[in-house]
Amino acid sequence: MALLLRLLLFIPLVYAAVSIYDGSDKYKYYGCYNETTQVSGSAETRALGGGIDESLPGQMTVPICLAYCGNGNTEYRYAGLEWSRECWCAQTLSGIAEKLNDTACNYPCEGDNTTACGGSLKLTIYRVSLASGLSAPGLLSLLTAGLVTMMTW
């Protein structure tokens, strides 16, 4: 029983040591958000739905996820990590997803145990910085989706 108590007391200390990744010129940390699949009225849709996803048990890192979401034919505006191993990419973040305290996303990435990769039904979310120079195809997909409007001054 004493060993179990020690293990339970140790777990939060391990998770408290994770940090936020800030090594991308393209994606900037946006915050920790709840997953929406179990939110009443969500019809079990995801916070980052309508895009692509990848799970890499034992290997996932933030740079791997950001590259997955930012490369290819479609550059996704949002990249999110969940459960230490899942990467979710989408053009929009659900309006019912709520921003949480950063400490709620306390699971370390399975491929880099020093960096935060979400949590249980929580996403560490990164968003494309428009200052980073979103490519023409990526900007076109955002314009088509009505997420960006052209403004003249």
Buried (B, 14 or more C-beta within 10 A) or exposed (E): EEEEEEEEEEEEEEBEEBEBBEEBEBBEBBBBBBBBBEBEEBEEBBBBBEBBBBEBEEEBBBBBBBBBBBEEEBBBBBBBBBBBBBBBBBBBBBEEBEEBEBEBBBBBBBBBBEBBBBBEBBBBBBBBBEEEEBEEEBBEBBEEEEEBEEEEE
